[in-house]
Amino acid sequence: MPLSTLPELTVAPMEGLTTVVYRRLHAQFFGAADRYYLPFVTPTREPKFTDRQMRELAPQANEGICAIPQLLTRNADDFIWAAKALADLGYKEVNLNLGCPAGTVTAKGKGSGFLQYPDALREFLDRIFSANLPIAISVKTRIGYSHEDEFGALVDIYNDFANGMDSLTIHPRLRTDFYKGDLRVHVFNRFFTELKMPIGYNGDIITVDDISRVRHRYKPLKMIMVGRALMADPALFRKAAGGNPATLPEIASFYEALFDSYAQAFQSRKNALMRMKEYWFFQHNLFVGAERAVKQIYKAKTVEDYQAAVETIFENFDLRNDAVYGWKKPL
Ligand SMILES: Cc1cc2nc3c(=O)[nH]c(=O)nc-3n(C[C@H](O)[C@H](O)[C@H](O)COP(=O)(O)O)c2cc1C
C-alpha cells in the first residue's frame, strides 16, 4: 500500500444498529461510507442462510453500497460453507468476528472467546486460509481475552496468515474490558509495525480531529472503522471528507425515515419505537445539553409520546459541531 493512500472510512458492524434499514438511509442522507461491515451472522450447521439472515445478506439489500458480511463461528467447516455462499451472492470480502465480548458468545469459544485458545485459533485460520475460498477474508479482533500480554502470541498467529488476510482490524481492548475504560493504545502502538497485513484501527474515534490524528499517527493504515460515534453524528465521514456537518432538518428527516422504514420492516410502529430508542442513546450526544430531555424518549411507551419527546429535542436543543463521548463508561 503506498504511503500516500488515505485510510478508508468504514462503518463498524453493530448488531441492531447498522442494519439494512440504517445502511440504506445513511448512504442516502449523508453519503455512502467506503465500506459498511454488516452485523455478525452465525452460520448454522445446515449449510444455508436463514430467511432472517438473508434479509441482511440479499444483494438487493445492499445495492449501491460496499457491504462486507461478517461471520461469527469457531467451526471451520461452517465458515467455509458460509464464505462460499457469500461469494455466490456476489460478495468480495467476508469478515471474521474475533471481537464480540458477549457472555453467550464467548462461553462457546466464539468472538473474543476464541482468543483464549490460540492453538485452536491457528488451526481454524489454517483451515479457512488454505481452503482456496473464492472470497477475500478479513479479520476483526481484540488484543486478547483478559491480559495485554496475550497479543504478542496472537500477532504471531495472524502474521502467519498475513499473505491471505485482506485486513486485520484491531479494537485495542480486551474481552474483559467490554467497551469500557480507555483503549489500550500502547499495545496497538507496540505491534503496529510488526503486523504484516493491511491494518484497520477501531475504537473511540469521535471527531474529525480524531480521524486526522489516527491518519497521521499510523501509516500506512488501511482503514479507520467507526461505530458508536457514527450513530451520534451520521455526518462524521462527510465532514472528514471536507463536507458539511449535519443540520437539524437533516437529522430530523433521517430519523423520520428510519422510524418509518423500521415500522415497515417490523410491521409494527411500537417495535420500531423500541429500536429508535437505541439510536437516540447515541444520537442525543450531538445535541447541546439534551441528556435529561432524551430520558423522555427512553420512557415513551406510545408512538405519540415518542414523537412528542423527539419534537422537544429538535425544537429546544442545538447541534454541537462534534458529538461528545457521552456513552463512555469507566472500567
Ligand atoms: C450495540 C453494539 C453492537 C455491536 N455489534 C457488533 C457486531 O455484530 N460485530 C462486531 O464485530 N462488532 C460489533 N460491535 C463492536 C463495534 O463494531 C465496535 O468494534 C465497537 O463499538 C468499538 O468501536 P467504536 O468505539 O467506534 O464504537 C458492536 C458494538 C455495539 C455497541
The ligand as a Tripos MOL2 file, in Angstrom:
@<TRIPOS>MOLECULE
LIG
   31    33     1     0     0
SMALL
NO_CHARGES

@<TRIPOS>ATOM
      1 C1        -24.6420   -2.4030   20.1450 C.3       1 LIG1
      2 C2        -23.3500   -2.9060   19.5630 C.ar      1 LIG1
      3 C3        -23.3730   -3.9540   18.6380 C.ar      1 LIG1
      4 C4        -22.1830   -4.4410   18.0880 C.ar      1 LIG1
      5 N1        -22.2210   -5.4710   17.1710 N.ar      1 LIG1
      6 C5        -21.0460   -5.9450   16.6220 C.ar      1 LIG1
      7 C6        -21.0380   -6.9840   15.6360 C.ar      1 LIG1
      8 O1        -22.0780   -7.5240   15.2180 O.2       1 LIG1
      9 N2        -19.8260   -7.3840   15.1580 N.ar      1 LIG1
     10 C7        -18.6360   -6.8070   15.5830 C.ar      1 LIG1
     11 O2        -17.5580   -7.1980   15.1090 O.2       1 LIG1
     12 N3        -18.6410   -5.8090   16.4740 N.ar      1 LIG1
     13 C8        -19.7980   -5.3530   16.9950 C.ar      1 LIG1
     14 N4        -19.7640   -4.3090   17.8700 N.ar      1 LIG1
     15 C9        -18.4670   -3.6310   18.1270 C.3       1 LIG1
     16 C10       -18.2690   -2.4710   17.1410 C.3       1 LIG1
     17 O3        -18.1350   -2.9550   15.8280 O.3       1 LIG1
     18 C11       -17.0070   -1.6630   17.5030 C.3       1 LIG1
     19 O4        -15.9080   -2.5340   17.4920 O.3       1 LIG1
     20 C12       -17.1120   -1.0040   18.8810 C.3       1 LIG1
     21 O5        -18.3390   -0.3020   19.0130 O.3       1 LIG1
     22 C13       -15.9290   -0.0550   19.1070 C.3       1 LIG1
     23 O6        -15.8750    0.9330   18.1100 O.3       1 LIG1
     24 P1        -16.4320    2.4400   18.4090 P.3       1 LIG1
     25 O7        -15.6830    2.9470   19.6030 O.co2     1 LIG1
     26 O8        -16.1380    3.2210   17.1450 O.co2     1 LIG1
     27 O9        -17.8850    2.3240   18.6970 O.co2     1 LIG1
     28 C14       -20.9440   -3.8440   18.4520 C.ar      1 LIG1
     29 C15       -20.9260   -2.7860   19.3750 C.ar      1 LIG1
     30 C16       -22.1010   -2.3180   19.9280 C.ar      1 LIG1
     31 C17       -22.0350   -1.1790   20.9340 C.3       1 LIG1
@<TRIPOS>BOND
     1     1     2 1
     2     2     3 ar
     3     2    30 ar
     4     3     4 ar
     5     4     5 ar
     6     4    28 ar
     7     5     6 ar
     8     6     7 ar
     9     6    13 1
    10     7     8 2
    11     7     9 ar
    12     9    10 ar
    13    10    11 2
    14    10    12 ar
    15    12    13 ar
    16    13    14 ar
    17    14    15 1
    18    14    28 ar
    19    15    16 1
    20    16    17 1
    21    16    18 1
    22    18    19 1
    23    18    20 1
    24    20    21 1
    25    20    22 1
    26    22    23 1
    27    23    24 1
    28    24    25 2
    29    24    26 1
    30    24    27 1
    31    28    29 ar
    32    29    30 ar
    33    30    31 1
@<TRIPOS>SUBSTRUCTURE
     1 LIG1         1 GROUP 0 **** ****
